[in-house]
Amino acid sequence: MRGIIGERFSVALFGESHGACVGCLVIGCPSGLGLDVEDIQSKVDLRKPFAKGIHTSRMEEDRVELLSGVFEGKTTGAPICLLVRNVDVDSGPYELFRRVPRPGHADYVARLKYGGFADHRGGGIFSGRMTLPMVMAGAVAEKLLRTTLGVETLAYSKEIGGISMGERSLDEIRELRYSNPVRCPDPLAARAMEEAVRRAAEEGDSLGGVVEAICLNVPPGLGEPLLSELDSDLARALFSIPAVKGVEVGLGFRSARMRGSECNDGLRFIGGDVTFSSNNLGGIIGGISNGMPLVLRVAFRPTPSIAKTQRSVDVVEKREVEVSVGGRHDPCVVPRAVPAVEAMISIVLADHALRAGAIPQVLERAKT
């Protein structure tokens, strides 16, 4: 099991959904970055549930502990260890799933891969709770990118249950994306999404959707072809988020239905600098950032834990059975996935910025 991503800015995750804690180890963050626990806590708080019928009833305090890598308010260059302790845990409903795998969950394949020794409680390492250490590590990466390069990543719910938001300006997205339980910057669409999620939950079902992210001020030249292109590393990171089933950059699948004359981004000069007349390719060409905003969309499947009766098997008694999944679950993971999408994008961008030399290994020299 290798829960690590990144080459120069590396992140390792640890813990399980119902274990003692979940956490991360950030390796390679430059020294001299101003960082405190509130930088991390503010991001963690964005993924916490706050609306009945929209989010899980599991209510963890999620207090971040910063154990290493920061001294007197500055990063030291040593690994940064962050963790959150699990408190509101109820593992009882999961005992059945030792022998009856939940449809759509990793129960069966985890049993095969780890010989039945994987922690099944709450889904273990396959739980959406593992987005919490992703968000913690991403908060470090985001602070590094913002401080050194002015990079800003804005993620939000673009679509839930087939309901899509309308066009919104960047200012509106900044202001409104966290103003409602579904994390959509279009108030009218947000109300319809919220009602759709509540209705699905009342019917014992769930919904999926799409998170869109826009990254501003990304410097050109990030990416390492071949086999470590910026978009391929972003895709790998985003597919690591539980429930992700699709990632597209720029126009993505729409470009497959276009002609080259429609899809290509024309080059032009503005004030002596090269820029592009459009951004159909989403800020990445040949696996390398081109200085335009990065635009990505991430597709999330419906939450597999649903109250509706589904078919499964009893792997001990070797017979087919029916199962209804109890416990505490989000009827739609999309709203709480928004900060996780931002986090994983930030981790990849920080890694590639360090690899490209756009961020130094020492940000400032101590005055003493």
Secondary structure, DSSP 4 states (H G I P E B T S, - for coil): ---EE-SSSEEEEEE-TTSSEEEEEEE-PPBT-B--HHHHHHHHGGGS--SBTTB-S-------EEEESEETTEE-SSPEEEEEE--S---GGGGGGGTSPPTTSSHHHHHHHHTT-S--GGGGGGSGGGHHHHHHHHHHHHHHHHHHH--EEEEEEEEETTEE-----HHHHHHHTTSSTT--S-HHHHHHHHHHHHHHHHTT----EEEEEEEESPPTT--BTTTB-HHHHHHHHHHTSTTEEEEEETTGGGGGGS-HHHH---EEEETTEEEES--TTTTEETTEE-SSPEEEEEEEPPPS--SS-EEEEETTTTEEEEE---S---S--HHHHHHHHHHHHHHHHHHHHHHTTSS-SBSS----
